[in-house]
């Protein structure tokens, strides 16, 4: 690759960069449906059927299935049906450990860095969450919940933290989706505590609030073992 006058190797124009592949798009769609429980644990998946419905060849579907299997979301068994995996308590707790460590560190910085405009924007997100809870709009609340956590990272100048969280939180999200019928109001109250701590620029209170908020997953797991034990596989 030729170097420019500055010594930097020539870079491609944005138009030359490879767009998202068909495999990426299939993966994203199936990942979302597994995480939001549109595809419940035990649901069967067929390469041929997915390929036919999406109007693609089987190879990108096969590649997307492999990526999902590597993340522990589906089980591929030769000569047998490919199925969505049950929830794994161990996988949920691993995701919780990673997310908690990352977001606690982020909240310390956010308490120092967020501006009044940032805090007001978070306040508007919470107002939107209140409406979603009142309307029992669970999918909308989940999206707003993610937006709240993402925006804190972004406003703190640490958006890469959310990228890492997002890459690791899928198993945790599956359990959270199952709890939205009774957990959304609690999550909303905890978001208010987080915002109050950030407004007060109290880093320790912000960390304590996010720790309490994320640790709620342990209560969710315990309740799911009682209410829906069939969703677990380990």
Secondary structure as UniProt FT lines:
FT   TURN            5..6
FT   HELIX           14..16
FT   HELIX           22..35
FT   TURN            36..37
FT   TURN            41..42
FT   STRAND          44..45
FT   HELIX           47..54
FT   HELIX           58..70
FT   TURN            71..72
FT   STRAND          74..75
FT   TURN            78..79
FT   STRAND          82..84
FT   HELIX           89..113
FT   HELIX           116..134
FT   TURN            135..136
FT   HELIX           138..155
FT   TURN            156..157
FT   HELIX           159..168
FT   HELIX           170..199
FT   TURN            200..201
FT   HELIX           203..227
FT   HELIX           229..231
//
